[in-house]
């Protein structure tokens, strides 16, 4: 789950003394995500993170000045990959696989981490800006890719795929994001059937409703 990138809110390393062990950064950030998933943001404190990561408290304090910065850096490590979709599929299968992979919503740990992030966002909305950008980008890419493959197979009009590629906020993407957020915040965990319902009852009908305009 962790991306190997330099946490942007860390204290700068000391100019003298031992060099900083980057492997401990990953342990600490993974510990933050574990605590978010297990008990929510209220469980994330410097000492709790140190205990979970198996490092000394001073190791955490040397790297981050506040829990807020620590949580923000941990959330920035979450990746939202786009599915690798084979050509021999239907629009339905491409969309379901793409949305499951891009959103990660069927991964229980990830779902709980994101739920904790949303709780943090009520008071610190800037902390999840990068997370939201990645999530929106991955979902958009999954839908655009599936639509282009469907157009190549003749399942959708080429104009539909082109519109999705060139429109900054397509209605189809906005609708799916709203539904994923709704199901993700529901009391029960999201299941595969929820993704299939979004695809079959909302997304595919929207995509197939594209009308051809006769220029004459």
ZIWOVEN-V756843 format. One record per residue. RES is the residue in three letters. OMEGA is omega in whole degrees, -180 to 180 (none if undefined). D_FIRST is the distance of its C-alpha to the first C-alpha in whole Angstrom. Layout:
RES;OMEGA;D_FIRST, RES;OMEGA;D_FIRST
This chain:
UNK;-177;0, UNK;170;4, UNK;-178;7, UNK;178;10, UNK;-178;12, UNK;178;15, UNK;-170;15, UNK;-176;18, UNK;178;19, UNK;168;20, UNK;174;23, UNK;179;25, UNK;179;25, UNK;-179;29, UNK;179;31, UNK;179;32, UNK;-177;31, UNK;177;28, UNK;-177;25, UNK;-180;22, UNK;-177;20, UNK;-180;16, UNK;178;15, UNK;174;16, UNK;-178;14, UNK;178;10, UNK;-178;12, UNK;-178;13, UNK;176;10, UNK;178;8, UNK;176;12, UNK;-180;12, UNK;178;9, UNK;-179;11, UNK;176;14, UNK;-178;14, UNK;-175;13, UNK;-171;16, UNK;178;18, UNK;-174;18, UNK;-180;18, UNK;-179;22, UNK;-175;20, UNK;174;18, UNK;-177;21, UNK;-178;21, UNK;179;23, UNK;178;20, UNK;179;17, UNK;-180;19, UNK;-179;20, UNK;-178;17, UNK;-178;15, UNK;178;19, UNK;178;20, UNK;179;23, UNK;-179;24, UNK;178;25, UNK;179;22, UNK;-177;20, UNK;178;23, UNK;-173;24, UNK;-176;21, UNK;-179;21, UNK;-176;24, UNK;175;23, UNK;180;20, UNK;178;20, UNK;-179;19, UNK;179;16, UNK;-179;15, UNK;179;15, UNK;179;13, UNK;180;10, UNK;179;10, UNK;180;11, UNK;-179;7, UNK;180;6, UNK;177;7, UNK;-176;9, UNK;173;10, UNK;-176;14, UNK;170;15, UNK;-171;18, UNK;177;21, UNK;-176;24, UNK;-174;27, UNK;-179;29, UNK;174;28, UNK;177;29, UNK;179;28, UNK;-177;27, UNK;178;25, UNK;-177;23, UNK;-180;23, UNK;-180;21, UNK;-179;19, UNK;-178;18, UNK;178;17, UNK;-178;15, UNK;-176;13, UNK;-176;13, UNK;-176;13, UNK;-170;11, UNK;179;13, UNK;175;14, UNK;-172;11, UNK;-180;13, UNK;180;10, UNK;-180;9, UNK;-179;12, UNK;176;13, UNK;-179;11, UNK;176;13, UNK;176;16, UNK;178;16, UNK;179;15, UNK;177;18, UNK;176;20, UNK;-175;20, UNK;178;21, UNK;-178;24, UNK;-179;25, UNK;-174;23, UNK;-179;22, UNK;-178;21, UNK;-175;18, UNK;-179;16, UNK;180;18, UNK;179;15, UNK;-180;13, UNK;-179;16, UNK;180;17, UNK;180;14, UNK;180;14, UNK;-179;18, UNK;-179;17, UNK;179;15, UNK;178;17, UNK;-180;20, UNK;-180;20, UNK;-179;19, UNK;-179;23, UNK;-180;24, UNK;179;23, UNK;180;24, UNK;179;28, UNK;177;28, UNK;178;28, UNK;177;30, UNK;178;33, UNK;179;33, UNK;-179;34, UNK;179;36, UNK;179;35, UNK;176;34, UNK;177;37, UNK;180;36, UNK;180;36, UNK;179;34, UNK;180;31, UNK;179;33, UNK;180;33, UNK;-180;29, UNK;-170;28, UNK;179;31, UNK;-175;30, UNK;-180;28, UNK;179;28, UNK;-180;29, UNK;180;30, UNK;-179;28, UNK;179;25, UNK;-180;26, UNK;-180;27, UNK;179;24, UNK;179;21, UNK;-179;24, UNK;177;24, UNK;178;20, UNK;180;20, UNK;-179;23, UNK;180;22, UNK;180;19, UNK;-179;21, UNK;-178;23, UNK;178;24, UNK;179;23, UNK;175;20, UNK;178;19, UNK;-177;20, UNK;-179;21, UNK;178;24, UNK;178;23, UNK;179;22, UNK;178;25, UNK;178;27, UNK;-179;26, UNK;-171;26, UNK;-175;29, UNK;-175;31, UNK;-168;30, UNK;-180;28, UNK;177;30, UNK;178;34, UNK;-179;33, UNK;-177;32, UNK;-179;35, UNK;-179;37, UNK;-179;38, UNK;176;41, UNK;178;43, UNK;179;45, UNK;-177;49, UNK;179;50, UNK;none;53
